[in-house]
Amino acid sequence: MKLHEKYPKLFDRLEDKELELRHLLNVDENYEDYDSEEFEFNFEEYNFIVYISELMQEALGNEKMEELVVKLNENSAFENFLASEIDLYALKSNLSTQEVEELLLNQVETVLS
């Protein structure tokens, strides 16, 4: 199933219906990195770093982005959640990367309802 079929409310707000996941958000595993001081989140407290793309931010708008942060913060799938910016989150979860991506996109669909 294509993303636009699975997440119709989001894609109704996007011009390009053939976007790939990487154009919308990035979910990366957090690990201890001695060489970088950028985006330092304690890897023991947060095992994922999430970045919401500008494209998705524009589609949602500021009000919906703020609502998304609240919904994610309240989500029981996350042991820890930190929104250091409206588009940059650190979280701890036992979910896989793919499950976190799906959860995020499902939350976006919920916010757009």
VOLOVO-648582 format. One record per atom (N, C-alpha, C, O): residue number from 1; residue in one letter; atom name; x, y, z. Coordinates in nm, 3 decimals. Layout:
<rs>
r nr NUM rest A atom CA x X y Y z Z
...
</rs>
This chain:
<rs>
r nr 1 rest M atom N x 0.084 y -0.118 z 0.000
r nr 1 rest M atom CA x 0.000 y 0.000 z 0.000
r nr 1 rest M atom C x 0.089 y 0.125 z 0.000
r nr 1 rest M atom O x 0.187 y 0.133 z 0.074
r nr 2 rest K atom N x 0.053 y 0.219 z -0.082
r nr 2 rest K atom CA x 0.128 y 0.344 z -0.089
r nr 2 rest K atom C x 0.091 y 0.435 z 0.026
r nr 2 rest K atom O x -0.019 y 0.425 z 0.081
r nr 3 rest L atom N x 0.183 y 0.523 z 0.063
r nr 3 rest L atom CA x 0.161 y 0.613 z 0.176
r nr 3 rest L atom C x 0.035 y 0.698 z 0.158
r nr 3 rest L atom O x -0.039 y 0.719 z 0.253
r nr 4 rest H atom N x 0.011 y 0.746 z 0.037
r nr 4 rest H atom CA x -0.106 y 0.833 z 0.016
r nr 4 rest H atom C x -0.237 y 0.758 z 0.037
r nr 4 rest H atom O x -0.339 y 0.820 z 0.067
r nr 5 rest E atom N x -0.235 y 0.626 z 0.021
r nr 5 rest E atom CA x -0.356 y 0.546 z 0.046
r nr 5 rest E atom C x -0.373 y 0.518 z 0.195
r nr 5 rest E atom O x -0.485 y 0.512 z 0.246
r nr 6 rest K atom N x -0.263 y 0.501 z 0.264
r nr 6 rest K atom CA x -0.267 y 0.468 z 0.406
r nr 6 rest K atom C x -0.291 y 0.591 z 0.493
r nr 6 rest K atom O x -0.349 y 0.582 z 0.601
r nr 7 rest Y atom N x -0.244 y 0.708 z 0.447
r nr 7 rest Y atom CA x -0.254 y 0.832 z 0.524
r nr 7 rest Y atom C x -0.321 y 0.940 z 0.438
r nr 7 rest Y atom O x -0.258 y 1.040 z 0.404
r nr 8 rest P atom N x -0.448 y 0.921 z 0.405
r nr 8 rest P atom CA x -0.515 y 1.013 z 0.311
r nr 8 rest P atom C x -0.531 y 1.156 z 0.362
r nr 8 rest P atom O x -0.525 y 1.250 z 0.283
r nr 9 rest K atom N x -0.552 y 1.174 z 0.491
r nr 9 rest K atom CA x -0.571 y 1.311 z 0.543
r nr 9 rest K atom C x -0.444 y 1.393 z 0.529
r nr 9 rest K atom O x -0.450 y 1.511 z 0.496
r nr 10 rest L atom N x -0.331 y 1.331 z 0.554
r nr 10 rest L atom CA x -0.204 y 1.400 z 0.536
r nr 10 rest L atom C x -0.181 y 1.431 z 0.390
r nr 10 rest L atom O x -0.145 y 1.544 z 0.354
r nr 11 rest F atom N x -0.202 y 1.332 z 0.304
r nr 11 rest F atom CA x -0.171 y 1.351 z 0.162
r nr 11 rest F atom C x -0.271 y 1.442 z 0.092
r nr 11 rest F atom O x -0.240 y 1.495 z -0.015
r nr 12 rest D atom N x -0.389 y 1.462 z 0.150
r nr 12 rest D atom CA x -0.481 y 1.562 z 0.096
r nr 12 rest D atom C x -0.422 y 1.701 z 0.108
r nr 12 rest D atom O x -0.457 y 1.791 z 0.031
r nr 13 rest R atom N x -0.332 y 1.720 z 0.205
r nr 13 rest R atom CA x -0.270 y 1.850 z 0.228
r nr 13 rest R atom C x -0.137 y 1.866 z 0.153
r nr 13 rest R atom O x -0.078 y 1.973 z 0.153
r nr 14 rest L atom N x -0.092 y 1.759 z 0.089
r nr 14 rest L atom CA x 0.035 y 1.762 z 0.016
r nr 14 rest L atom C x 0.008 y 1.762 z -0.133
r nr 14 rest L atom O x -0.081 y 1.692 z -0.181
r nr 15 rest E atom N x 0.084 y 1.840 z -0.205
r nr 15 rest E atom CA x 0.067 y 1.849 z -0.350
r nr 15 rest E atom C x 0.115 y 1.721 z -0.419
r nr 15 rest E atom O x 0.046 y 1.668 z -0.506
r nr 16 rest D atom N x 0.230 y 1.670 z -0.380
r nr 16 rest D atom CA x 0.291 y 1.552 z -0.441
r nr 16 rest D atom C x 0.240 y 1.426 z -0.371
r nr 16 rest D atom O x 0.272 y 1.403 z -0.254
r nr 17 rest K atom N x 0.164 y 1.345 z -0.440
r nr 17 rest K atom CA x 0.106 y 1.223 z -0.382
r nr 17 rest K atom C x 0.202 y 1.104 z -0.386
r nr 17 rest K atom O x 0.171 y 0.997 z -0.332
r nr 18 rest E atom N x 0.317 y 1.122 z -0.449
r nr 18 rest E atom CA x 0.413 y 1.012 z -0.462
r nr 18 rest E atom C x 0.533 y 1.029 z -0.370
r nr 18 rest E atom O x 0.637 y 0.968 z -0.393
r nr 19 rest L atom N x 0.520 y 1.110 z -0.266
r nr 19 rest L atom CA x 0.630 y 1.130 z -0.171
r nr 19 rest L atom C x 0.663 y 1.000 z -0.099
r nr 19 rest L atom O x 0.577 y 0.914 z -0.079
r nr 20 rest E atom N x 0.787 y 0.988 z -0.061
r nr 20 rest E atom CA x 0.831 y 0.874 z 0.018
r nr 20 rest E atom C x 0.842 y 0.916 z 0.163
r nr 20 rest E atom O x 0.845 y 1.035 z 0.194
r nr 21 rest L atom N x 0.849 y 0.819 z 0.250
r nr 21 rest L atom CA x 0.855 y 0.844 z 0.393
r nr 21 rest L atom C x 0.968 y 0.941 z 0.429
r nr 21 rest L atom O x 0.949 y 1.029 z 0.512
r nr 22 rest R atom N x 1.083 y 0.925 z 0.368
r nr 22 rest R atom CA x 1.199 y 1.009 z 0.401
r nr 22 rest R atom C x 1.175 y 1.156 z 0.370
r nr 22 rest R atom O x 1.247 y 1.241 z 0.422
r nr 23 rest H atom N x 1.077 y 1.187 z 0.288
r nr 23 rest H atom CA x 1.043 y 1.326 z 0.260
r nr 23 rest H atom C x 0.955 y 1.387 z 0.369
r nr 23 rest H atom O x 0.938 y 1.509 z 0.375
r nr 24 rest L atom N x 0.900 y 1.302 z 0.454
r nr 24 rest L atom CA x 0.806 y 1.348 z 0.558
r nr 24 rest L atom C x 0.867 y 1.351 z 0.697
r nr 24 rest L atom O x 0.847 y 1.446 z 0.773
r nr 25 rest L atom N x 0.941 y 1.246 z 0.729
r nr 25 rest L atom CA x 1.002 y 1.239 z 0.861
r nr 25 rest L atom C x 1.119 y 1.143 z 0.860
r nr 25 rest L atom O x 1.130 y 1.055 z 0.775
r nr 26 rest N atom N x 1.207 y 1.163 z 0.957
r nr 26 rest N atom CA x 1.322 y 1.075 z 0.975
r nr 26 rest N atom C x 1.320 y 1.025 z 1.119
r nr 26 rest N atom O x 1.308 y 1.103 z 1.213
r nr 27 rest V atom N x 1.332 y 0.895 z 1.134
r nr 27 rest V atom CA x 1.343 y 0.833 z 1.266
r nr 27 rest V atom C x 1.477 y 0.760 z 1.268
r nr 27 rest V atom O x 1.498 y 0.665 z 1.194
r nr 28 rest D atom N x 1.565 y 0.807 z 1.355
r nr 28 rest D atom CA x 1.698 y 0.748 z 1.365
r nr 28 rest D atom C x 1.720 y 0.694 z 1.506
r nr 28 rest D atom O x 1.673 y 0.751 z 1.605
r nr 29 rest E atom N x 1.791 y 0.584 z 1.512
r nr 29 rest E atom CA x 1.828 y 0.532 z 1.643
r nr 29 rest E atom C x 1.931 y 0.625 z 1.705
r nr 29 rest E atom O x 2.020 y 0.676 z 1.636
r nr 30 rest N atom N x 1.918 y 0.648 z 1.834
r nr 30 rest N atom CA x 2.012 y 0.732 z 1.908
r nr 30 rest N atom C x 2.116 y 0.642 z 1.973
r nr 30 rest N atom O x 2.082 y 0.540 z 2.034
r nr 31 rest Y atom N x 2.239 y 0.678 z 1.960
r nr 31 rest Y atom CA x 2.348 y 0.600 z 2.019
r nr 31 rest Y atom C x 2.453 y 0.696 z 2.072
r nr 31 rest Y atom O x 2.453 y 0.814 z 2.037
r nr 32 rest E atom N x 2.539 y 0.647 z 2.153
r nr 32 rest E atom CA x 2.643 y 0.731 z 2.210
r nr 32 rest E atom C x 2.744 y 0.767 z 2.102
r nr 32 rest E atom O x 2.804 y 0.679 z 2.040
r nr 33 rest D atom N x 2.761 y 0.895 z 2.080
r nr 33 rest D atom CA x 2.850 y 0.943 z 1.976
r nr 33 rest D atom C x 2.951 y 1.040 z 2.039
r nr 33 rest D atom O x 2.916 y 1.151 z 2.077
r nr 34 rest Y atom N x 3.072 y 0.996 z 2.050
r nr 34 rest Y atom CA x 3.175 y 1.076 z 2.115
r nr 34 rest Y atom C x 3.228 y 1.188 z 2.025
r nr 34 rest Y atom O x 3.290 y 1.282 z 2.074
r nr 35 rest D atom N x 3.203 y 1.178 z 1.895
r nr 35 rest D atom CA x 3.260 y 1.274 z 1.800
r nr 35 rest D atom C x 3.172 y 1.395 z 1.771
r nr 35 rest D atom O x 3.217 y 1.491 z 1.709
r nr 36 rest S atom N x 3.048 y 1.391 z 1.815
r nr 36 rest S atom CA x 2.955 y 1.498 z 1.779
r nr 36 rest S atom C x 2.888 y 1.556 z 1.902
r nr 36 rest S atom O x 2.856 y 1.486 z 1.997
r nr 37 rest E atom N x 2.869 y 1.687 z 1.897
r nr 37 rest E atom CA x 2.794 y 1.753 z 2.004
r nr 37 rest E atom C x 2.658 y 1.798 z 1.953
r nr 37 rest E atom O x 2.580 y 1.856 z 2.028
r nr 38 rest E atom N x 2.629 y 1.772 z 1.827
r nr 38 rest E atom CA x 2.504 y 1.813 z 1.767
r nr 38 rest E atom C x 2.391 y 1.720 z 1.813
r nr 38 rest E atom O x 2.406 y 1.597 z 1.812
r nr 39 rest F atom N x 2.280 y 1.779 z 1.852
r nr 39 rest F atom CA x 2.161 y 1.705 z 1.893
r nr 39 rest F atom C x 2.193 y 1.600 z 1.999
r nr 39 rest F atom O x 2.152 y 1.484 z 1.987
r nr 40 rest E atom N x 2.264 y 1.640 z 2.100
r nr 40 rest E atom CA x 2.300 y 1.544 z 2.203
r nr 40 rest E atom C x 2.182 y 1.513 z 2.293
r nr 40 rest E atom O x 2.136 y 1.599 z 2.369
r nr 41 rest F atom N x 2.134 y 1.392 z 2.283
r nr 41 rest F atom CA x 2.032 y 1.340 z 2.372
r nr 41 rest F atom C x 2.093 y 1.216 z 2.435
r nr 41 rest F atom O x 2.152 y 1.133 z 2.366
r nr 42 rest N atom N x 2.079 y 1.204 z 2.564
r nr 42 rest N atom CA x 2.134 y 1.089 z 2.634
r nr 42 rest N atom C x 2.078 y 0.960 z 2.573
r nr 42 rest N atom O x 1.957 y 0.937 z 2.574
r nr 43 rest F atom N x 2.167 y 0.878 z 2.521
r nr 43 rest F atom CA x 2.123 y 0.756 z 2.452
r nr 43 rest F atom C x 2.057 y 0.657 z 2.548
r nr 43 rest F atom O x 1.984 y 0.569 z 2.502
r nr 44 rest E atom N x 2.082 y 0.668 z 2.678
r nr 44 rest E atom CA x 2.018 y 0.579 z 2.774
r nr 44 rest E atom C x 1.874 y 0.622 z 2.804
r nr 44 rest E atom O x 1.790 y 0.539 z 2.839
r nr 45 rest E atom N x 1.846 y 0.751 z 2.790
r nr 45 rest E atom CA x 1.712 y 0.803 z 2.816
r nr 45 rest E atom C x 1.625 y 0.808 z 2.691
r nr 45 rest E atom O x 1.503 y 0.800 z 2.699
r nr 46 rest Y atom N x 1.688 y 0.822 z 2.575
r nr 46 rest Y atom CA x 1.616 y 0.835 z 2.448
r nr 46 rest Y atom C x 1.685 y 0.748 z 2.343
r nr 46 rest Y atom O x 1.801 y 0.771 z 2.309
r nr 47 rest N atom N x 1.613 y 0.649 z 2.291
r nr 47 rest N atom CA x 1.676 y 0.561 z 2.193
r nr 47 rest N atom C x 1.640 y 0.595 z 2.048
r nr 47 rest N atom O x 1.688 y 0.531 z 1.955
r nr 48 rest F atom N x 1.555 y 0.698 z 2.028
r nr 48 rest F atom CA x 1.523 y 0.743 z 1.893
r nr 48 rest F atom C x 1.525 y 0.895 z 1.887
r nr 48 rest F atom O x 1.490 y 0.964 z 1.983
r nr 49 rest I atom N x 1.568 y 0.946 z 1.772
r nr 49 rest I atom CA x 1.561 y 1.088 z 1.741
r nr 49 rest I atom C x 1.469 y 1.100 z 1.619
r nr 49 rest I atom O x 1.486 y 1.028 z 1.520
r nr 50 rest V atom N x 1.372 y 1.189 z 1.627
r nr 50 rest V atom CA x 1.274 y 1.207 z 1.520
r nr 50 rest V atom C x 1.282 y 1.350 z 1.468
r nr 50 rest V atom O x 1.282 y 1.446 z 1.545
r nr 51 rest Y atom N x 1.288 y 1.361 z 1.336
r nr 51 rest Y atom CA x 1.284 y 1.492 z 1.272
r nr 51 rest Y atom C x 1.165 y 1.495 z 1.177
r nr 51 rest Y atom O x 1.151 y 1.409 z 1.090
r nr 52 rest I atom N x 1.078 y 1.595 z 1.194
r nr 52 rest I atom CA x 0.964 y 1.615 z 1.106
r nr 52 rest I atom C x 1.006 y 1.714 z 0.997
r nr 52 rest I atom O x 1.050 y 1.825 z 1.028
r nr 53 rest S atom N x 0.992 y 1.675 z 0.872
r nr 53 rest S atom CA x 1.039 y 1.758 z 0.761
r nr 53 rest S atom C x 0.958 y 1.887 z 0.749
r nr 53 rest S atom O x 0.845 y 1.897 z 0.798
r nr 54 rest E atom N x 1.018 y 1.986 z 0.684
r nr 54 rest E atom CA x 0.950 y 2.113 z 0.659
r nr 54 rest E atom C x 0.824 y 2.092 z 0.576
r nr 54 rest E atom O x 0.724 y 2.160 z 0.596
r nr 55 rest L atom N x 0.829 y 1.998 z 0.485
r nr 55 rest L atom CA x 0.715 y 1.967 z 0.401
r nr 55 rest L atom C x 0.595 y 1.924 z 0.486
r nr 55 rest L atom O x 0.483 y 1.971 z 0.465
r nr 56 rest M atom N x 0.619 y 1.836 z 0.583
r nr 56 rest M atom CA x 0.510 y 1.791 z 0.670
r nr 56 rest M atom C x 0.469 y 1.903 z 0.764
r nr 56 rest M atom O x 0.350 y 1.919 z 0.792
r nr 57 rest Q atom N x 0.563 y 1.980 z 0.813
r nr 57 rest Q atom CA x 0.530 y 2.093 z 0.901
r nr 57 rest Q atom C x 0.438 y 2.191 z 0.829
r nr 57 rest Q atom O x 0.340 y 2.239 z 0.887
r nr 58 rest E atom N x 0.468 y 2.221 z 0.705
r nr 58 rest E atom CA x 0.385 y 2.313 z 0.626
r nr 58 rest E atom C x 0.247 y 2.254 z 0.603
r nr 58 rest E atom O x 0.147 y 2.326 z 0.608
r nr 59 rest A atom N x 0.240 y 2.123 z 0.578
r nr 59 rest A atom CA x 0.110 y 2.059 z 0.556
r nr 59 rest A atom C x 0.024 y 2.062 z 0.682
r nr 59 rest A atom O x -0.098 y 2.078 z 0.674
r nr 60 rest L atom N x 0.087 y 2.048 z 0.798
r nr 60 rest L atom CA x 0.012 y 2.046 z 0.923
r nr 60 rest L atom C x -0.018 y 2.187 z 0.974
r nr 60 rest L atom O x -0.126 y 2.212 z 1.027
r nr 61 rest G atom N x 0.075 y 2.276 z 0.960
r nr 61 rest G atom CA x 0.059 y 2.409 z 1.018
r nr 61 rest G atom C x 0.099 y 2.408 z 1.164
r nr 61 rest G atom O x 0.108 y 2.302 z 1.226
r nr 62 rest N atom N x 0.122 y 2.525 z 1.218
r nr 62 rest N atom CA x 0.175 y 2.537 z 1.354
r nr 62 rest N atom C x 0.080 y 2.480 z 1.460
r nr 62 rest N atom O x 0.124 y 2.410 z 1.552
r nr 63 rest E atom N x -0.049 y 2.508 z 1.447
r nr 63 rest E atom CA x -0.146 y 2.460 z 1.546
r nr 63 rest E atom C x -0.149 y 2.308 z 1.552
r nr 63 rest E atom O x -0.149 y 2.250 z 1.661
r nr 64 rest K atom N x -0.153 y 2.243 z 1.438
r nr 64 rest K atom CA x -0.156 y 2.096 z 1.433
r nr 64 rest K atom C x -0.023 y 2.035 z 1.478
r nr 64 rest K atom O x -0.020 y 1.927 z 1.537
r nr 65 rest M atom N x 0.088 y 2.105 z 1.448
r nr 65 rest M atom CA x 0.218 y 2.056 z 1.496
r nr 65 rest M atom C x 0.222 y 2.059 z 1.648
r nr 65 rest M atom O x 0.273 y 1.965 z 1.710
r nr 66 rest E atom N x 0.170 y 2.163 z 1.708
r nr 66 rest E atom CA x 0.165 y 2.171 z 1.854
r nr 66 rest E atom C x 0.075 y 2.062 z 1.911
r nr 66 rest E atom O x 0.108 y 2.001 z 2.013
r nr 67 rest E atom N x -0.036 y 2.038 z 1.846
r nr 67 rest E atom CA x -0.127 y 1.931 z 1.889
r nr 67 rest E atom C x -0.058 y 1.794 z 1.877
r nr 67 rest E atom O x -0.076 y 1.709 z 1.964
r nr 68 rest L atom N x 0.019 y 1.775 z 1.772
r nr 68 rest L atom CA x 0.093 y 1.650 z 1.753
r nr 68 rest L atom C x 0.191 y 1.628 z 1.868
r nr 68 rest L atom O x 0.201 y 1.516 z 1.920
r nr 69 rest V atom N x 0.263 y 1.732 z 1.907
r nr 69 rest V atom CA x 0.358 y 1.720 z 2.018
r nr 69 rest V atom C x 0.287 y 1.677 z 2.146
r nr 69 rest V atom O x 0.337 y 1.591 z 2.218
r nr 70 rest V atom N x 0.171 y 1.735 z 2.173
r nr 70 rest V atom CA x 0.094 y 1.698 z 2.293
r nr 70 rest V atom C x 0.052 y 1.551 z 2.286
r nr 70 rest V atom O x 0.067 y 1.477 z 2.383
r nr 71 rest K atom N x -0.001 y 1.509 z 2.170
r nr 71 rest K atom CA x -0.044 y 1.369 z 2.153
r nr 71 rest K atom C x 0.073 y 1.272 z 2.170
r nr 71 rest K atom O x 0.058 y 1.168 z 2.234
r nr 72 rest L atom N x 0.187 y 1.305 z 2.113
r nr 72 rest L atom CA x 0.303 y 1.217 z 2.125
r nr 72 rest L atom C x 0.352 y 1.211 z 2.269
r nr 72 rest L atom O x 0.391 y 1.105 z 2.318
r nr 73 rest N atom N x 0.351 y 1.324 z 2.337
r nr 73 rest N atom CA x 0.394 y 1.330 z 2.476
r nr 73 rest N atom C x 0.306 y 1.242 z 2.565
r nr 73 rest N atom O x 0.353 y 1.184 z 2.663
r nr 74 rest E atom N x 0.179 y 1.234 z 2.532
r nr 74 rest E atom CA x 0.083 y 1.156 z 2.610
r nr 74 rest E atom C x 0.080 y 1.009 z 2.571
r nr 74 rest E atom O x 0.017 y 0.928 z 2.639
r nr 75 rest N atom N x 0.145 y 0.972 z 2.463
r nr 75 rest N atom CA x 0.138 y 0.836 z 2.411
r nr 75 rest N atom C x 0.210 y 0.738 z 2.503
r nr 75 rest N atom O x 0.327 y 0.757 z 2.538
r nr 76 rest S atom N x 0.141 y 0.633 z 2.541
r nr 76 rest S atom CA x 0.196 y 0.533 z 2.633
r nr 76 rest S atom C x 0.303 y 0.444 z 2.570
r nr 76 rest S atom O x 0.370 y 0.369 z 2.640
r nr 77 rest A atom N x 0.321 y 0.452 z 2.439
r nr 77 rest A atom CA x 0.424 y 0.372 z 2.372
r nr 77 rest A atom C x 0.564 y 0.427 z 2.400
r nr 77 rest A atom O x 0.664 y 0.360 z 2.374
r nr 78 rest F atom N x 0.570 y 0.549 z 2.454
r nr 78 rest F atom CA x 0.698 y 0.613 z 2.482
r nr 78 rest F atom C x 0.723 y 0.622 z 2.631
r nr 78 rest F atom O x 0.641 y 0.677 z 2.705
r nr 79 rest E atom N x 0.836 y 0.566 z 2.675
r nr 79 rest E atom CA x 0.877 y 0.580 z 2.815
r nr 79 rest E atom C x 0.915 y 0.725 z 2.844
r nr 79 rest E atom O x 0.876 y 0.781 z 2.947
r nr 80 rest N atom N x 0.991 y 0.783 z 2.754
r nr 80 rest N atom CA x 1.036 y 0.921 z 2.764
r nr 80 rest N atom C x 1.008 y 0.989 z 2.631
r nr 80 rest N atom O x 1.020 y 0.929 z 2.525
r nr 81 rest F atom N x 0.969 y 1.115 z 2.640
r nr 81 rest F atom CA x 0.947 y 1.195 z 2.520
r nr 81 rest F atom C x 0.993 y 1.337 z 2.548
r nr 81 rest F atom O x 0.960 y 1.395 z 2.651
r nr 82 rest L atom N x 1.070 y 1.393 z 2.454
r nr 82 rest L atom CA x 1.119 y 1.529 z 2.467
r nr 82 rest L atom C x 1.109 y 1.596 z 2.331
r nr 82 rest L atom O x 1.165 y 1.548 z 2.232
r nr 83 rest A atom N x 1.039 y 1.707 z 2.326
r nr 83 rest A atom CA x 1.034 y 1.788 z 2.204
r nr 83 rest A atom C x 1.127 y 1.905 z 2.226
r nr 83 rest A atom O x 1.090 y 2.003 z 2.291
r nr 84 rest S atom N x 1.247 y 1.897 z 2.172
r nr 84 rest S atom CA x 1.342 y 2.007 z 2.190
r nr 84 rest S atom C x 1.310 y 2.122 z 2.095
r nr 84 rest S atom O x 1.347 y 2.236 z 2.121
r nr 85 rest E atom N x 1.241 y 2.092 z 1.987
r nr 85 rest E atom CA x 1.192 y 2.190 z 1.890
r nr 85 rest E atom C x 1.057 y 2.136 z 1.844
r nr 85 rest E atom O x 1.022 y 2.022 z 1.873
r nr 86 rest I atom N x 0.981 y 2.219 z 1.772
r nr 86 rest I atom CA x 0.851 y 2.174 z 1.721
r nr 86 rest I atom C x 0.867 y 2.059 z 1.621
r nr 86 rest I atom O x 0.772 y 1.985 z 1.596
r nr 87 rest D atom N x 0.988 y 2.045 z 1.564
r nr 87 rest D atom CA x 1.011 y 1.944 z 1.462
r nr 87 rest D atom C x 1.119 y 1.841 z 1.499
r nr 87 rest D atom O x 1.156 y 1.758 z 1.416
r nr 88 rest L atom N x 1.169 y 1.846 z 1.622
r nr 88 rest L atom CA x 1.278 y 1.757 z 1.663
r nr 88 rest L atom C x 1.244 y 1.696 z 1.798
r nr 88 rest L atom O x 1.230 y 1.766 z 1.898
r nr 89 rest Y atom N x 1.233 y 1.562 z 1.800
r nr 89 rest Y atom CA x 1.193 y 1.491 z 1.921
r nr 89 rest Y atom C x 1.294 y 1.383 z 1.956
r nr 89 rest Y atom O x 1.356 y 1.322 z 1.868
r nr 90 rest A atom N x 1.308 y 1.361 z 2.084
r nr 90 rest A atom CA x 1.383 y 1.246 z 2.135
r nr 90 rest A atom C x 1.282 y 1.161 z 2.210
r nr 90 rest A atom O x 1.197 y 1.213 z 2.282
r nr 91 rest L atom N x 1.291 y 1.030 z 2.193
r nr 91 rest L atom CA x 1.198 y 0.944 z 2.263
r nr 91 rest L atom C x 1.261 y 0.810 z 2.296
r nr 91 rest L atom O x 1.359 y 0.767 z 2.234
r nr 92 rest K atom N x 1.201 y 0.745 z 2.393
r nr 92 rest K atom CA x 1.244 y 0.611 z 2.430
r nr 92 rest K atom C x 1.125 y 0.520 z 2.416
r nr 92 rest K atom O x 1.017 y 0.547 z 2.469
r nr 93 rest S atom N x 1.147 y 0.410 z 2.345
r nr 93 rest S atom CA x 1.039 y 0.315 z 2.319
r nr 93 rest S atom C x 1.098 y 0.178 z 2.290
r nr 93 rest S atom O x 1.212 y 0.165 z 2.245
r nr 94 rest N atom N x 1.017 y 0.077 z 2.316
r nr 94 rest N atom CA x 1.055 y -0.060 z 2.280
r nr 94 rest N atom C x 1.013 y -0.096 z 2.138
r nr 94 rest N atom O x 1.037 y -0.208 z 2.093
r nr 95 rest L atom N x 0.950 y -0.003 z 2.068
r nr 95 rest L atom CA x 0.907 y -0.026 z 1.931
r nr 95 rest L atom C x 1.027 y -0.028 z 1.837
r nr 95 rest L atom O x 1.134 y 0.023 z 1.870
r nr 96 rest S atom N x 1.008 y -0.087 z 1.721
r nr 96 rest S atom CA x 1.112 y -0.083 z 1.617
r nr 96 rest S atom C x 1.104 y 0.052 z 1.546
r nr 96 rest S atom O x 1.009 y 0.128 z 1.565
r nr 97 rest T atom N x 1.202 y 0.080 z 1.465
r nr 97 rest T atom CA x 1.203 y 0.205 z 1.388
r nr 97 rest T atom C x 1.078 y 0.214 z 1.301
r nr 97 rest T atom O x 1.013 y 0.319 z 1.297
r nr 98 rest Q atom N x 1.044 y 0.107 z 1.232
r nr 98 rest Q atom CA x 0.926 y 0.107 z 1.145
r nr 98 rest Q atom C x 0.798 y 0.128 z 1.227
r nr 98 rest Q atom O x 0.709 y 0.200 z 1.182
r nr 99 rest E atom N x 0.789 y 0.069 z 1.343
r nr 99 rest E atom CA x 0.671 y 0.086 z 1.427
r nr 99 rest E atom C x 0.659 y 0.231 z 1.477
r nr 99 rest E atom O x 0.549 y 0.284 z 1.487
r nr 100 rest V atom N x 0.772 y 0.293 z 1.508
r nr 100 rest V atom CA x 0.771 y 0.433 z 1.550
r nr 100 rest V atom C x 0.724 y 0.521 z 1.433
r nr 100 rest V atom O x 0.644 y 0.612 z 1.453
r nr 101 rest E atom N x 0.773 y 0.494 z 1.313
r nr 101 rest E atom CA x 0.731 y 0.570 z 1.195
r nr 101 rest E atom C x 0.580 y 0.558 z 1.174
r nr 101 rest E atom O x 0.512 y 0.658 z 1.151
r nr 102 rest E atom N x 0.529 y 0.436 z 1.182
r nr 102 rest E atom CA x 0.385 y 0.414 z 1.164
r nr 102 rest E atom C x 0.304 y 0.483 z 1.273
r nr 102 rest E atom O x 0.200 y 0.543 z 1.245
r nr 103 rest L atom N x 0.351 y 0.474 z 1.397
r nr 103 rest L atom CA x 0.283 y 0.540 z 1.507
r nr 103 rest L atom C x 0.277 y 0.691 z 1.484
r nr 103 rest L atom O x 0.173 y 0.754 z 1.505
r nr 104 rest L atom N x 0.388 y 0.749 z 1.443
r nr 104 rest L atom CA x 0.392 y 0.894 z 1.416
r nr 104 rest L atom C x 0.294 y 0.933 z 1.306
r nr 104 rest L atom O x 0.219 y 1.029 z 1.320
r nr 105 rest L atom N x 0.294 y 0.860 z 1.197
r nr 105 rest L atom CA x 0.204 y 0.893 z 1.087
r nr 105 rest L atom C x 0.058 y 0.871 z 1.126
r nr 105 rest L atom O x -0.030 y 0.946 z 1.083
r nr 106 rest N atom N x 0.031 y 0.769 z 1.206
r nr 106 rest N atom CA x -0.106 y 0.748 z 1.256
r nr 106 rest N atom C x -0.148 y 0.863 z 1.346
r nr 106 rest N atom O x -0.264 y 0.905 z 1.343
r nr 107 rest Q atom N x -0.056 y 0.913 z 1.427
r nr 107 rest Q atom CA x -0.086 y 1.028 z 1.513
r nr 107 rest Q atom C x -0.114 y 1.152 z 1.427
r nr 107 rest Q atom O x -0.203 y 1.231 z 1.461
r nr 108 rest V atom N x -0.041 y 1.170 z 1.320
r nr 108 rest V atom CA x -0.065 y 1.281 z 1.229
r nr 108 rest V atom C x -0.207 y 1.271 z 1.171
r nr 108 rest V atom O x -0.279 y 1.370 z 1.166
r nr 109 rest E atom N x -0.246 y 1.152 z 1.129
r nr 109 rest E atom CA x -0.380 y 1.131 z 1.076
r nr 109 rest E atom C x -0.486 y 1.165 z 1.182
r nr 109 rest E atom O x -0.589 y 1.224 z 1.150
r nr 110 rest T atom N x -0.461 y 1.126 z 1.307
r nr 110 rest T atom CA x -0.553 y 1.156 z 1.417
r nr 110 rest T atom C x -0.565 y 1.306 z 1.439
r nr 110 rest T atom O x -0.675 y 1.358 z 1.457
r nr 111 rest V atom N x -0.451 y 1.375 z 1.437
r nr 111 rest V atom CA x -0.451 y 1.520 z 1.457
r nr 111 rest V atom C x -0.528 y 1.590 z 1.345
r nr 111 rest V atom O x -0.590 y 1.694 z 1.368
r nr 112 rest L atom N x -0.525 y 1.535 z 1.226
r nr 112 rest L atom CA x -0.592 y 1.596 z 1.112
r nr 112 rest L atom C x -0.741 y 1.560 z 1.104
r nr 112 rest L atom O x -0.811 y 1.610 z 1.016
r nr 113 rest S atom N x -0.788 y 1.476 z 1.193
r nr 113 rest S atom CA x -0.931 y 1.437 z 1.192
r nr 113 rest S atom C x -1.021 y 1.550 z 1.234
r nr 113 rest S atom O x -1.143 y 1.534 z 1.238
</rs>
